[in-house]
Protein backbone atom coordinates (compact mmCIF):
# COMPACT_ATOMS: atom_id res chain seq x y z
CA UNK A 1 0.00 0.00 0.00
CA UNK A 2 2.85 2.39 0.80
CA UNK A 3 4.53 1.73 -2.55
CA UNK A 4 1.29 2.42 -4.41
CA UNK A 5 0.80 5.66 -2.46
CA UNK A 6 4.38 6.68 -3.30
CA UNK A 7 3.80 5.87 -6.99
CA UNK A 8 0.60 7.93 -7.04
CA UNK A 9 2.36 10.84 -5.33
CA UNK A 10 5.20 10.77 -7.86
CA UNK A 11 2.80 10.56 -10.80
CA UNK A 12 0.91 13.57 -9.44
CA UNK A 13 4.16 15.43 -8.81
CA UNK A 14 5.24 14.73 -12.41
CA UNK A 15 2.17 16.55 -13.75
CA UNK A 16 3.31 19.83 -12.17
CA UNK A 17 7.07 19.40 -12.34
CA UNK A 18 9.45 21.49 -14.40
CA UNK A 19 10.89 19.86 -17.54
CA UNK A 20 14.33 19.65 -15.95
CA UNK A 21 12.98 17.50 -13.08
CA UNK A 22 11.09 15.03 -15.29
CA UNK A 23 13.97 12.59 -15.94
CA UNK A 24 14.64 12.04 -12.23
CA UNK A 25 10.91 11.72 -11.47
CA UNK A 26 10.51 9.22 -14.33
CA UNK A 27 13.46 7.21 -13.01
CA UNK A 28 11.93 7.13 -9.54
CA UNK A 29 8.54 6.09 -10.99
CA UNK A 30 10.24 3.21 -12.83
CA UNK A 31 12.03 2.23 -9.61
CA UNK A 32 8.81 2.20 -7.55
CA UNK A 33 6.95 0.31 -10.30
CA UNK A 34 9.66 -2.36 -10.28
CA UNK A 35 9.46 -2.64 -6.47
CA UNK A 36 5.68 -3.13 -6.75
CA UNK A 37 6.18 -5.93 -9.29
CA UNK A 38 8.81 -7.51 -7.03
CA UNK A 39 6.47 -7.32 -4.02
CA UNK A 40 3.63 -8.91 -6.01
CA UNK A 41 5.95 -11.70 -7.12
CA UNK A 42 7.11 -12.25 -3.51
CA UNK A 43 3.50 -12.41 -2.27
CA UNK A 44 2.62 -14.95 -4.98
CA UNK A 45 5.66 -17.07 -4.10
CA UNK A 46 4.81 -16.87 -0.40
CA UNK A 47 1.19 -17.93 -0.96
CA UNK A 48 2.14 -20.78 -3.27
CA UNK A 49 4.89 -22.09 -0.97
CA UNK A 50 2.32 -23.41 1.50
CA UNK A 51 -0.28 -25.97 0.43
CA UNK A 52 -2.91 -24.68 2.89
CA UNK A 53 -2.53 -21.07 1.70
CA UNK A 54 -2.70 -22.18 -1.94
CA UNK A 55 -5.99 -24.01 -1.25
CA UNK A 56 -7.31 -21.07 0.77
CA UNK A 57 -6.50 -18.68 -2.06
CA UNK A 58 -8.30 -20.93 -4.55
CA UNK A 59 -11.44 -20.96 -2.38
CA UNK A 60 -11.37 -17.19 -1.83
CA UNK A 61 -10.69 -16.35 -5.48
CA UNK A 62 -13.59 -18.50 -6.63
CA UNK A 63 -15.90 -15.69 -5.46
CA UNK A 64 -16.48 -13.03 -8.14
CA UNK A 65 -15.00 -9.78 -6.84
CA UNK A 66 -12.24 -11.34 -4.75
CA UNK A 67 -8.96 -10.85 -6.57
CA UNK A 68 -5.37 -11.67 -5.83
CA UNK A 69 -4.88 -8.68 -3.56
CA UNK A 70 -8.00 -9.19 -1.45
CA UNK A 71 -7.26 -12.91 -1.12
CA UNK A 72 -3.70 -12.19 0.04
CA UNK A 73 -4.93 -9.65 2.62
CA UNK A 74 -7.57 -12.04 3.95
CA UNK A 75 -5.07 -14.90 4.23
CA UNK A 76 -2.46 -12.74 5.95
CA UNK A 77 -4.61 -10.59 8.22
CA UNK A 78 -7.64 -12.78 8.90
CA UNK A 79 -6.30 -16.29 9.55
CA UNK A 80 -9.36 -17.00 11.72
CA UNK A 81 -11.51 -17.17 8.58
CA UNK A 82 -13.57 -20.36 8.72
CA UNK A 83 -13.09 -20.95 12.45
CA UNK A 84 -15.49 -18.37 13.92
CA UNK A 85 -19.22 -17.79 13.62
CA UNK A 86 -20.67 -15.00 11.44
CA UNK A 87 -21.03 -12.49 14.28
CA UNK A 88 -17.48 -13.04 15.55
CA UNK A 89 -15.82 -12.83 12.12
CA UNK A 90 -17.75 -9.62 11.30
CA UNK A 91 -16.64 -8.08 14.58
CA UNK A 92 -13.03 -9.14 13.98
CA UNK A 93 -13.08 -7.48 10.56
CA UNK A 94 -14.68 -4.32 11.95
CA UNK A 95 -18.01 -4.85 10.19
CA UNK A 96 -20.23 -5.28 13.24
CA UNK A 97 -22.70 -2.41 13.72
CA UNK A 98 -22.34 -0.28 16.85
CA UNK A 99 -25.02 2.11 18.03
CA UNK A 100 -24.60 5.69 19.19
CA UNK A 101 -27.58 5.72 21.53
CA UNK A 102 -27.72 7.73 24.72
CA UNK A 103 -30.82 7.89 26.87
CA UNK A 104 -33.79 8.62 24.65
CA UNK A 105 -31.51 9.66 21.76
CA UNK A 106 -31.26 7.06 19.02
CA UNK A 107 -28.11 7.81 17.03
CA UNK A 108 -26.82 6.37 13.80
CA UNK A 109 -25.19 2.96 13.66
CA UNK A 110 -21.59 2.71 12.50
CA UNK A 111 -18.81 0.19 12.09
CA UNK A 112 -15.47 0.54 13.83
CA UNK A 113 -12.68 -1.41 15.43
CA UNK A 114 -11.51 -4.67 14.02
CA UNK A 115 -8.82 -4.86 11.38
CA UNK A 116 -8.94 -1.85 9.06
CA UNK A 117 -6.78 -3.46 6.36
CA UNK A 118 -9.31 -6.29 6.07
CA UNK A 119 -12.17 -3.79 5.91
CA UNK A 120 -10.41 -1.86 3.10
CA UNK A 121 -9.75 -5.06 1.14
CA UNK A 122 -13.39 -6.12 1.49
CA UNK A 123 -14.56 -2.66 0.39
CA UNK A 124 -12.53 -2.91 -2.82
CA UNK A 125 -13.77 -6.48 -3.34
CA UNK A 126 -17.34 -5.22 -2.92
CA UNK A 127 -16.73 -2.48 -5.50
CA UNK A 128 -15.42 -5.11 -7.93
CA UNK A 129 -18.32 -7.42 -7.07
CA UNK A 130 -20.77 -4.74 -8.17
CA UNK A 131 -19.60 -5.50 -11.72
CA UNK A 132 -18.92 -9.23 -11.54
CA UNK A 133 -21.09 -10.75 -8.81
CA UNK A 134 -24.80 -10.60 -9.62
CA UNK A 135 -25.70 -11.84 -6.12
CA UNK A 136 -23.90 -8.99 -4.31
CA UNK A 137 -25.09 -6.42 -6.87
CA UNK A 138 -28.72 -7.51 -6.41
CA UNK A 139 -28.29 -7.38 -2.61
CA UNK A 140 -26.95 -3.79 -2.77
CA UNK A 141 -29.68 -2.77 -5.22
CA UNK A 142 -32.39 -4.15 -2.91
CA UNK A 143 -30.99 -2.21 0.05
CA UNK A 144 -30.75 1.03 -1.96
CA UNK A 145 -34.32 0.52 -3.23
CA UNK A 146 -35.41 0.34 0.42
CA UNK A 147 -33.85 3.78 1.00
CA UNK A 148 -30.48 2.79 2.46
CA UNK A 149 -27.52 5.00 1.65
CA UNK A 150 -24.91 3.62 -0.74
CA UNK A 151 -22.25 3.30 1.97
CA UNK A 152 -24.66 1.48 4.27
CA UNK A 153 -25.52 -0.92 1.44
CA UNK A 154 -21.81 -1.46 0.73
CA UNK A 155 -21.01 -2.21 4.38
CA UNK A 156 -23.90 -4.69 4.49
CA UNK A 157 -22.62 -6.28 1.27
CA UNK A 158 -19.09 -6.44 2.72
CA UNK A 159 -20.44 -8.22 5.78
CA UNK A 160 -22.49 -10.59 3.62
CA UNK A 161 -19.44 -11.35 1.46
CA UNK A 162 -17.31 -11.95 4.56
CA UNK A 163 -19.84 -14.31 6.14
CA UNK A 164 -20.10 -16.22 2.85
CA UNK A 165 -16.30 -16.49 2.68
CA UNK A 166 -16.24 -17.63 6.30
CA UNK A 167 -18.80 -20.37 5.59
CA UNK A 168 -16.93 -21.44 2.45
CA UNK A 169 -13.67 -21.74 4.39
CA UNK A 170 -15.41 -23.60 7.21
CA UNK A 171 -17.02 -26.09 4.80
CA UNK A 172 -14.10 -26.24 2.34
CA UNK A 173 -16.32 -25.36 -0.63
CA UNK A 174 -15.86 -22.99 -3.55
CA UNK A 175 -18.30 -20.32 -4.73
CA UNK A 176 -21.70 -21.66 -5.69
CA UNK A 177 -23.99 -18.78 -6.69
CA UNK A 178 -27.32 -18.86 -4.85
CA UNK A 179 -30.44 -19.60 -6.85
CA UNK A 180 -32.59 -16.50 -7.53
C-alpha positions, -999 to +999 in steps of 0.1 A: +000+000+000+028+024+008+045+017-025+013+024-044+008+057-025+044+067-033+038+059-070+006+079-070+024+108-053+052+108-079+028+106-108+009+136-094+042+154-088+052+147-124+022+166-138+033+198-122+071+194-123+095+215-144+109+199-175+143+197-160+130+175-131+111+150-153+140+126-159+146+120-122+109+117-115+105+092-143+135+072-130+119+071-095+085+061-110+102+032-128+120+022-096+088+022-076+070+003-103+097-024-103+095-026-065+057-031-067+062-059-093+088-075-070+065-073-040+036-089-060+060-117-071+071-122-035+035-124-023+026-149-050+057-171-041+048-169-004+012-179-010+021-208-033+049-221-010+023-234+015-003-260+004-029-247+029-025-211+017-027-222-019-060-240-013-073-211+008-065-187-021-083-209-046-114-210-024-114-172-018-107-163-055-136-185-066-159-157-055-165-130-081-150-098-068-122-113-047-090-108-066-054-117-058-049-087-036-080-092-015-073-129-011-037-122+000-049-097+026-076-120+040-051-149+042-025-127+059-046-106+082-076-128+089-063-163+096-094-170+117-115-172+086-136-204+087-131-210+125-155-184+139-192-178+136-207-150+114-210-125+143-175-130+156-158-128+121-178-096+113-166-081+146-130-091+140-131-075+106-147-043+120-180-048+102-202-053+132-227-024+137-223-003+168-250+021+180-246+057+192-276+057+215-277+077+247-308+079+269-338+086+246-315+097+218-313+071+190-281+078+170-268+064+138-252+030+137-216+027+125-188+002+121-155+005+138-127-014+154-115-047+140-088-049+114-089-018+091-068-035+064-093-063+061-122-038+059-104-019+031-098-051+011-134-061+015-146-027+004-125-029-028-138-065-033-173-052-029-167-025-055-154-051-079-183-074-071-208-047-082-196-055-117-189-092-115-211-108-088-248-106-096-257-118-061-239-090-043-251-064-069-287-075-064-283-074-026-270-038-028-297-028-052-324-041-029-310-022+000-308+010-020-343+005-032-354+003+004-338+038+010-305+028+025-275+050+017-249+036-007-223+033+020-247+015+043-255-009+014-218-015+007-210-022+044-239-047+045-226-063+013-191-064+027-204-082+058-225-106+036-194-113+015-173-119+046-198-143+061-201-162+029-163-165+027-162-176+063-188-204+056-169-214+024-137-217+044-154-236+072-170-261+048-141-262+023-163-254-006-159-230-035-183-203-047-217-217-057-240-188-067-273-189-049-304-196-068-326-165-075 
